[in-house]
Amino acid sequence: MQEKKKFILAVPTVIIIIIFIIALAYLIYSKNFKPLSKEKAIELAEMAVTIDNFSCQLVIEQDGEEFVTDYKRKDNIVYMKEVDYEEYLNIDTSECVYVDRENKEAYTYTSDSVLESYNTRLYAGIQSLENGDYSYTFNEYEKVNGIKCASITLSNDSENIDMWIDTKAGMITKYVITNKSEEDGNSATYIYRYQIGNVTDEDVKVPDLSEYTVLEM
């Protein structure tokens, strides 16, 4: 009789263990092997747009040349730095301050094109995914710069876009555009090296322009 009771008690325990193993196996499969649908890829990439504190060094490789731009964003203020200039952008108002430290000159203006350029560069992934002109292919999960990413290809008659999306933050880590119309398959590669939550108020603060020549454009 006692053995029968032990058997009855053991059955639910075994069932719970089996359910746990199945659930764990499905979780591992979903995170590491389950193909990412286009809808889920869009949801993932949209997460990046909501991040309002990050720094990013964007390296663009094209035609044997390399272009580097540093970005810092906090509280909807963006700081952008290329080799010979710095720019501060207020995302809410599209107001910009262009700073030339070497010549002690600054320009203030309102420009939707600067905001558009910023969005096109930093959020190329979501813009491309939402474009209905491309076919969508999920490739695999792989690491880029130590970050687990979903590898995706978008394609149409004129170009291929290969992108790698951070599976946690939704940020793009790498983005490659290949032109099909050119014989050599001319391409541009965008490498994103970013950190989240490391930007301070001082990082995006417009410098003291009291000793600058300030022009309004």
N, C-alpha and C positions, 0 to 999 in steps of 0.2 A: 504494500500500500504506500509506504514511504517512498519507494522508488518511483511509483507512478506520479506522486506529487512533485518529485524533483523533475521528472520529465515534463510535466505540465508547466512548471515554472520556467524551465529551460527554453521551451518553445518560443515564448514572446521575446526572450533575450536574443535568441538566434535571429528571429525576424528583424528585430531592431538593428542588430549588427549588419545584416544583409542590406537593409534599407540605407544604413549609413554608408556602407561601402559603395552602393550604387550611386548615391547622391554625391559622394566624394569623387567617384570616377567621372560622373557627368560634369562636375565642376571643373575638374582638370581638363576634360575634353573641351569644354566650352571656352576655357581660357587659353588653351594652347593649340587646339587642333580644329575646332569648329570654324568653318569659313565665315568671314564677316560679310554680311549682306550690305548692299549699298545704303539702305536705310540706316543700318547700325553704324556704318562708316560716317555718314552725315551727322548722326547724333554725337558720335565720338569727336569729330572735328569741330562741332559747334561748341564743345566744352572749352576749347582754346579761347574763343571770343569772350568768354566770361571771366577769364583770368586777368585781373587788373593790377598785378604786381609781378613783373618779371623783367629780366634782362636777356638780351639775345644778340649774339654776334652772327650776322648773316654774311656768308661767304658765297659769292657768285663766281663760278668758273665758266668762261665762255671765250671761244676763239683764242685759246692759249693765254688769256689774261685772267687776272683775279681781282675782284672788287669786294671790299669789305665795308660793311656798315654796322655800327653798334647802335642798339636800341635799348632804351630803358623806359618802362611804363609804370606809373603809379597814379591812382586816383584820376584816371582819364587824362593825365598829362604825359606826353611822350617826348623823350629826348632822343635825338638822332645825331650821330656823328660819323662823317666820312673823313677823308684825309685832310681836307682844307676848310671845313666848315662844320658848324654845329647848328641844329635847329630844334626849337621847342614848339610842340603842337598841342593845342587844347582841343581834345576830341569833341567836346560838347559844343564849342563855338567855331571851330575851324580856324581859330586865330593862331598865327605863327610868328615866331621871332627867329630871325636868321642872324647868327652871330659869327663875325669874322674877328677872332681874337688878335691875329697877327697885325691887321690893319686898323684895329680898334673901331670897327664899323658894325652897325646892327641895322636890320631892316624889320619893320613890323608890318604885317599884312594879314588879310583873311583869304584863305585859299582852300576850296574844296578839293582841288587837284592833289595837294599835299596829303590830305587825309585819304584820298582814293589810292594814291601811290603806297601809302603806309599799309592800308588794308590789303592791297593786291600782293604786296610782298610778304607780309606776316601771316595772312590768312588765305594764301593761295589754295590751300587744300580744300577748304569749305566752298570757295568760289568755283573751283573746278568740279567738285563732286555734285554741286547743285546745277551745273550746266548740263542740260539734256542732250547736248550734241555728242556726248562721249558714251561709248560702251564701257561697261564696268567689269573688271576681273579682279577677284581676290587671289593673291599668289600664295602667301604663307606668313607665318609669324617669324620674325627674326630680329636680332639685336643690331642697332646702329648707335655707335658711340656709347655702348653699354646700356642702351635703353631698349626695352622690348617694344617692338613696333609691328603694326599690321602693314604688310607690303601689298600695294594696290596698283593696278595699271588702268588708266583711262585711255581710250583710243578712238580716233575718227580717221577720216580719209587723209587728213593733212599732218597729224602729229600723234605722238604717243606721250603720255604723261605717266611717269613712274613716281609714286610717292610712298613715304614711310610715315605712319602716324603713331605717335606715342599712345600706347593702349591705356595708359592711366590718365594723362593730362589732355590728350587730344591735339597736342602741338605737333607740327610737322618737323621731322628731324632731317629729312632729305627729300628733294623734289627735283626731278630731271625731266626736261622737255626735249623731245627729239623731233626734229622737222623731217617728215617723210618725203617732202617734195625736193629736197636737196640731195644730190648724188652721194655726198659724204655723210649724210645723216647728221647734219649740224645740230648740236645739242647745247643746252645750258644746264648747269648743275647748281642747285641752291643747297647749301649746307647750313643748318640752323643749330647753333650751340647756345643753349638757353639754360637759365636758372630761374626757378619760381620762388617768389617771396623774399628776394634779397635786395630790393630797391628801397632807398630811403627818400624822404622828402627833399633832402639836399641834392640827391642825384638828378632830380628833375626840376630843380629851381633855376629860373632864369638868372644869370649872373648880374651883378651890379653894373648898370650901363651908364653910370654918371660920367665916366671918362671916355665914353664912346660917342662917335657921331651916329646919331639915331635918325634914320629916314623912314618915313611912312610910304609904303608903296600902294 
